[in-house]
Amino acid sequence: MPAHFLSYSATHFVCWHLNYKAVIDISNFSVLAGKLPPKAMALVIEWASIYQKELIQEWDACKNGTHFKIKPLE
């Protein structure tokens, strides 16, 4: 299992914006580590709420060594 899966017990994803980085919990969209500017964070939460089911599926796939691409916010 990749090291970043061992760092947090919660299902999560990592997002970057410029020089910012945040680790976001998939279940409730709380910030586990790092930070993003408020506008970027609002867009991330909007995107994650639309694709929450896919994020959970991606989490499970990554634990098994595979992954797929989730659509960007349009």
C-alpha positions in Angstrom: 0.0 0.0 0.0 1.5 3.4 -0.9 2.8 5.5 2.0 0.3 8.3 1.7 -2.5 5.8 2.5 -0.9 5.1 5.8 -0.6 8.8 6.8 -4.4 9.3 7.3 -6.9 6.8 8.5 -9.8 8.6 6.8 -10.6 8.2 3.2 -9.2 11.4 1.6 -7.9 13.1 -1.5 -5.1 15.6 -2.0 -5.6 18.8 -3.9 -3.1 21.5 -5.0 -3.7 25.2 -5.9 -0.6 27.3 -6.7 1.7 26.9 -3.7 -1.1 25.5 -1.5 -1.8 21.8 -0.7 -4.7 20.3 1.3 -5.7 16.8 2.3 -9.5 16.6 2.3 -11.6 13.9 4.0 -14.0 12.4 1.5 -16.8 11.7 4.0 -17.3 15.2 5.3 -14.9 17.4 3.3 -13.0 18.6 6.3 -9.4 19.6 5.9 -7.1 16.9 7.5 -3.9 18.8 6.7 -2.7 21.9 4.9 -4.9 24.6 3.5 -6.3 26.3 0.4 -7.4 29.8 -0.3 -11.1 30.2 0.5 -12.3 30.5 -3.1 -10.3 27.4 -4.2 -11.6 25.5 -1.1 -15.2 26.4 -2.1 -14.6 25.0 -5.6 -13.0 21.8 -4.2 -15.9 21.2 -1.9 -18.4 21.8 -4.7 -16.5 19.3 -7.0 -16.1 16.8 -4.2 -19.8 16.9 -3.3 -20.7 16.2 -6.9 -18.3 13.3 -7.2 -18.3 12.0 -3.7 -19.4 8.5 -4.8 -16.6 8.4 -7.4 -14.0 9.6 -4.9 -14.9 6.7 -2.6 -14.7 4.3 -5.6 -11.3 5.8 -6.5 -10.1 5.4 -2.9 -10.9 1.7 -3.0 -9.3 1.3 -6.5 -6.1 3.1 -5.4 -5.8 0.8 -2.4 -5.7 -2.1 -4.9 -3.1 -0.4 -7.1 -5.4 0.9 -9.8 -7.1 4.2 -10.4 -9.3 6.1 -12.8 -9.8 9.7 -13.7 -12.7 11.8 -12.1 -14.1 14.6 -14.2 -13.1 18.2 -13.3 -15.6 20.8 -12.2 -17.3 22.3 -15.3 
